[in-house]
């Protein structure tokens, strides 16, 4: 393959406030500009927004720089895949229709240049975390989504942003914790590997950049985030590696 495939996750645009989110959004746009000439496909693995809900005739304000850049890239023929995460699971048809991306609501499998990839956001996978798995089912329930849509956007989006901030505050200290073999996504990857070989397992959600060998010719990657780490993965047709964008720039 002559061009590369890129993976990034957990931008959480909108958090923690408008000013810092805008700085981060501009940096993400610079990253997309830096890879556009060598990118064949780009995979955004969820939680692009800290919160997103599409009403029939209204969407959350902001993020126009990122949306415009993505539309520019897809118009130029670059395939962009967008996964819903646990913070932006209420993406429906606006993003794929307006920006030209392919939307994924669950994990997918791909093969590039003879290498097999298992790709997903990662929320709700692996053992434990039963409370969140229940909430995920509630939030993805069409009746619950319909009921939420009955709220006025000023109230509904404001309420959801409040809960999103509380969720991040509750889990923030855990983002850089090293769980070793207890990493839920690591355990999930190993369980899949027992049934079928994949060269690479790639997830977001965890916010901690990780590269862990599972077996010969099989590796688990977590993409980290763009709040603290600004990390992404690049596949050049032979190898997958984690990189940091503008690592020399003082954040």
N, C-alpha and C positions, 0 to 999 in steps of 0.2 A: 504494500500500500504506500502511495506517495505522500498522502496527507495524514494528519494526526487526529486522534479522538480525545476529547477533553471531558473531564468530570469535575463538577463542583457542587457544593451543597451548603445549606444553612446560612443564607445571607441575612435572614431575619430583618428585612427592611421595614422601617417603622419603629424599631427599637434602638435604644431606649428612649430617644426623643427625636424630633424632626431634624435638628442640626447634625447630630452624630450619624443619623441614618443617611442624610444627604451626602455627607463626606464619604460614607461607605459605598453608597450607590455610585458616586462618581468614580471611585476606585474600581468597582466592578465593571463599569463601562470601559475604563482604561484597559482592564484585563481583556475584555472581549475584543477591543480594538487591537490589542497586541497579538491575539491568536487568530484573527479572522482570515489572514492570508494562508495559514497552514492548517486550518480546521476543516475536516470533512464532516464531523458530527460533534455536537456539544450536548452533554447530559447534565441537566440541573436536577439534583436529587432531593428536592423538597425543601420546605420552609424557606422558600425565596422571600416570602413575606412573613412578618411576625403575626399578622392576621390578615385574612382575606375572606370576604363574603360577597358573592355576586347576587344582588337583587336583579329583578327582571330589567329594570331601567336605571340602575345605579350601581356604581362600584366605589371602593374606597379611594379617597383622594391621594395624589402623589405618585411617585415611582415612574414618572413619565420618561425620564432619561433612560432607564433600563428598558422599559417597554419599547421605546422608539429604537434603541440599539438592537434589540432582539428582532423587531420587525425588519430592520435594515438587513440583518444577517440572513434571515430566512428568505427575504426577497432576493438576496444574492445567491440563493441556492444552498446555503448551509443548513443541514438538517439539525434542528434543535429539539431535544426531548425534555419534557417538563414533568416531573413527578410531584404529586401532591404529598405534603408532609402532614405532621400532626398540628401545625400552626396554620396551615393554609389549605386544609382539606376541602374547603367549600369553594374551590375553583370549579366552575361548570363549563360553559361554552365560550365565554368572552375571551379568555386568554388564547385558547387554540384557534378560534376564528379570527380574532383581530391580529394576533402576532404570528400566526402560521406555524405554531409549534405542535408537536405530537404530545398529547397529554396521557400520562400513565397513572392509574389509580392503585396499582399494586406492583409487585416485583416482576421483572422481565428477565429473559435469558437472551443473550446475543453471542454470535461468533464473529470474531474479527481476525483475519489473517491466520486462521487455524486455531486461535485461542478462544476458549469458552469463558464467558462472563456471566455472573449472576449479579443483577443490579437492582437496587431499591433504596427507598428512604431509610427503612429499618425500624420504624416505630411498631411496637406490638409483636415483634418477632423474638423468638427464643423463649426460654422458660421464665416463669414468674410474671410480675407486673400485671396481675389479674385486674386490678382496679382500673388501670389505663385501658386495658383491652375491652373492658365493659364500656367505659366512656367512649371509646372509639366507635363501637357499634352504635351507641346512641347518637353520636354526632353524625354518623354516616347514614342514619336512618332517614329515609325520604320524608316521612311524616314530621320528624323533628326539624328537618331543614325547612319544610313548608311552614311550620309554626313560627320558626325564627324569622322567616321572610315576612311574616305579618307585622313584625316590629318596624317602626319607622327607622330608616337608616341612621339618623342622628343618635337615636337611643341604642339600636342594636349594635352598630359598629363601636360606639363608645363603651358599651357593656362588654363586648367581646375583647376589646383592647385592654380593658381592666383585668379580665381573667387571664389574658395572655401574659401580661406583665407579672401577675402573681405566680403563674406557672413557671416563668423563667426565674423569678426570685427564689422559688422553692427548690429548683434543680440546679441553679447556677454554680453552687459550690461543688457539685458532683461532676461537672464537665471535665475537669482535669484529673479526676481520680483514676488511678491505675488499678483496675479490677483483676488484672492477670487472667487466669483461666476462667474467672467468673464473668467475664464480659459476655453479656447475653447474645450479642450478634456474633461473637466468636463461637459460642456454643451452637448457635443456629447454623452457622456455616459448616461446622464439623458434622452436624446431623445430616445436612444435605449432601456433604461429601461422602458419607457412608453409602449413599444410594447412587450418586452420579458425580462424575469428575467435572470440576470447573477449575480453570487456571486461576481465575480471579473472582473474589467476592468483593463487591464495592457497595458501601453504604454511607449514608450521612447520619443525621439524627444525634449521634453521640457527641459531636463537637470537639472531640479529641483526635488529632491526626494519628493514625495507627497503621502500621504495616507489620503483619504477623504471619509467619510461615505456618501453614496448616499441615502440609505434607509435601512430599516431593512434587514440584511443579504446581503447587496450589497455595495461594496467598490471600489473606484477608486484609482489605484496606478499609479504613475509615477516613473520609475526606476532611474531617475537622470542620471549621467554620470560618466565616468572614467577619466575626466579631472580634476575635482575639488572634486567630492564626493566619488567616488569608491564604489558605492552602487549597490546592487542587491537584488532580491527577492527570497525567498525560500518557497516552499510549501511542507509541511511534511505529507500531506494527510488529515489534519484537518484544519490547519490555514496557511495563507499566511502572511509573514512578511518581512519588509525591513531590510537589514543588511548592514554593512559597512565592507569591507575587509581591514585587517591590519590597523584598525582605530587608533591603538596606535603608528603606525610608522610615524615618521615625514616626510612629503612629501616636 
